[in-house]
Amino acid sequence: MNKRKERLIKYLFTALAFSSLVFLIGIVLVLFKEALPIFGKVSLKAFLLGESWYPTSEPPEFGILPLILASLWVTLGALVICVPIGVGSALYLHELAGPRQRAILKPVIEILASVPSIVYGFFGMVILSPFLQDTFELPIGLCALTTSIILGVMATPTVASIAEDALSYVPRSFREASFAVGADRWQTLTKVIIPAAGSGISTAIILGMSRAIGETMTVLMVAGGAAVIPHSVFDPVRPMTAAIAAEMGEAPVGSDHYNALFAIALILFLITFVFNIAAEFISRRFRLKLGLSR
Amino acid sequence: MHNVDYEKQPGMENFHPSLVKGPVGINMNYMGEADVFGPEAKISARKVNFYYGAKRALNNINISFSPRRVTAIIGPSGCGKSTFIRLINRMHELVPGTRFEGEILIDGLDILSPACDAAELRKRVGMVFQKPNPFPKTVFENVAYGLEVNGVTDKHLIEEKVVDSLKKAALWGEIKDRLKDSALGLSGGQQQRLCIARCLAVSPEVILFDEPCASLDPISTAKIEELILTLKKEYTIVIVTHNMQQAARVSDNTAFFLMGDLIETGRTDRIFKAPRDKRTEDYITGRFG
């Protein structure tokens, strides 16, 4: 009786644990199933490198290059914001902040992470975009720059907290060893601590990128929505996530447009998948490098 | 042991107790008994008190260390022995909320005074830690690190120093083909000798060992001890150890700390054979600690 119960419990927990795998496989299968028909109509190359996205014209055009470039532009722009602020905050928290500053800053950074994305989007629409429009005398304030700034702020807490973890994983004994041969604080930081935490910091940056490239609501609200290859940071853009969110409601189920949107989702999934694998790979190397094993 | 024939001690041919110079009247033990083995003091601590916050960790420590001798500091956990040697290269500054009183003189200069630059001091007073702590860099980079941060840019000089330091640390033979490998791939004992080489590379005068063998196996320990005996020809060595056999094997002089007090100092053989203080005797005979 007891043995049966134990076995039952074991099966139950195994099933629960593997459910994530089932979800993942399910998502991937559905993505492929719904995405693949579009490639019967448009070649993969034409899909990825086509310069016009007119899914509802007659005849429709399914080139997602403008969407991919929009995503990359805003993500890179976000990095310009979130890497200096995030890594800088992590260094400050780890190296300079006293207990009091830490007690204030750490929760503040965490709260920044918990603000719903719609609030960021709203902030971008109502405050940042008019401000940029006035400052740079733009025809429209909803553009790649606005999106990058908002996404950068959104990704900052991710970068800051993971980079700070990476710094705190660096054993204190490295610092002592460095000081003990006559190094100063700056040398210790730049020659020992940052290199030792380097791959951890890279992981933080990659995860920040994943956060930025996958963000939808904010992007939908502030990017401007023009599916045109961007030529300047002031151009309105339509990143991949925004295209899917905006158009899915209007695309008839089973239509080419519908399949094309799934194909965009698939590409997006592959991009974030690669980012995450890279982050995992680098952080594993990081732990090995510090002798933390596994 | 009171009437030691100093002339017969190796290296002591020209030494006579009356030649002992030092801070007069400060270290009664050192001065009064002429009991410590070696010429005039390289390092003298005077009336040193140390506090972690409100907690007092060292009480009025007066002690001298002879040049080119090994002094062991023994005592039970928490007696202040590590705290004390960390003052000698000002590593205590890395811990916030600490405070000290008194002075520690090296060659007559107070190294605890704000006028003394901590980084300069640490070049003169190297330290080897309890757990081997090589950087996650190559063997070569580890040893070269101290030179690099001290502004040495001459590649030949660095290379020469690295090789020289590895030889002095008795590691060269085992490792000369692995200079470009990660230091973390070495065994624990090799890592500790690498840390010694890293410390030797900046040409210190004093080396502080803070329980250097605490995490090592007996064979690696024996190698480190052998190395310490070689190094004392050139360097003033202070070693904190939990292990009384180790103190007996490697040191010329021994100091016994207990609960923040310096109980007794003297020549190692005398301390172990004829301790004067009951507490020293109890500790070395294993009645506590």
Interface residues (C-beta under 8 A of the other chain):
Chain A: P171 S173 F174 R175 E176 A177 S178 F179 A180 V181 G182 A183 D184 Q187 K191 V192 P195 A196 K289 L290 G291
Chain B: N89 M91 L94 A119 E120 R122 K123 G126 M127 F129 K131 N133 P134 F135 P136 K137 Y145 G146 E148 V149 N150 S182 L184 C195 R198 C199 A201 V202
